[in-house]
């Protein structure tokens, strides 16, 4: 790490992380807010983050998504819906990146094929 980079921990925004998995489909991370002393902080909401891995031709793509719940029991049945929405959003972002990448290919007008080459410009 560079000596001019200052990594300062936000002591007022600390969470304890609990992980739950069915060892088949995915994981739910429960982010429990705590005080700087480590005691539960009831003034902030607990966050539920779902995680799944999707196999692509380029390898595994991890997908994370928030689950709107207040308890683990409430989050469990909402996991599938959240996963579907997270995967759909990731696919939209990948398609957008492909479109941007394809449209960024620009040939200058002065780029003509060398004399005698078989390359024909449209």
N, C-alpha and C positions, 0 to 999 in steps of 0.2 A: 504494500500500500504506500502511496506517495506520502511524503512528509507534510504536504500542504493540504491533504484531505483530512477533514475532521469528522470522524464518525461518533456522533453523540447520541446516546441512547435516550429515548423519550420516556422518562420515568413516570410520567402521568398517563401514558398510553400502553401499559404493560398488560399482557394476557398470558394466562396459563393454557397450554394446548393439551387437549385430550384427544386421542385418536381411537376411532371405532371402525372395524372392518368386518365384512362377512367372508373375507378371504376369497371372494369369487368375483364380485361385480365392482366394488370400489371401496372408498373410504369416506367417512365423515369426520372432519376435524371440528372439535368444539373449542371455540376460543372464549375462555372464561376470563372476564376482566378482573384484574387484581390491583391492589394498591402497591406502591413501591415496597411495602413491607411483605407482600405476598398474600395478604388477606383478601378474601373475595370483596369486590367493589360493586355493590348493588346499585350504584348510581349510573352504571353503564350497562348496556344490553350484552347478553351472550350472543356470539356469532356462530353460525353453523355453515361450514364450508364443505361441499361435496367434491370429491375427486374421482375421476375415471381415467383410464388410459385407452386410447383408440389406436388400433394398428393401422398404419398407412404404408404405402409402398416405400416411403423413406424411413420407416421405423415407428416407434411408439410416440404418440402425441399425448402428453398429459393435459387434461382439461379440468379446470377448477370452476366452481360456480357456487354462488351463495344460495342457501336454503332459507326461506322465510319461515322461521319457527322460533318458538320460545323454549322448547324442551327437546330432548333427544327423541322421545316417543313421538312427538309431533313431526320431527325432521325425517324419521325413517320412511314413512309412506310418501313423502314429498321428494325423496331422492331421485326416483325414476324421471319424474317431470323435470326436475332441475338438470339432470344429466342430459336429457333430450334437448332442452333449451341451450345448454352449454355447448353441446356438439353442433347444433344448428348454427349458433353464433360463430363458433370456430370455423365452420365450413364457409360461412358468408365472408369472414375475414380472409380466409385463404383464397377464395375466388376473387375478392377485391385486389389482393396482392398480386395474383396472376394477371388480372386485367391491367393493373398499373405497370407491371413488369413488361408485359407485351406491348403496351403503348409507349414505353420509354425507349424502344428500339427505333432510332432515327438515323437515316442515311443522309449524309449531306448531298445536296444537288450536284456538287462538283465531283462526286465519287462515281466516275464513269469506269467501266471495265477497260482493262488494258487492251490496246489494239491487238487484234488477232485472237482474243479469248472467246470462248463459247458462251460466256455469261451474257444474258440479254436482260436489260432492265425493262419493266413494264411501262 
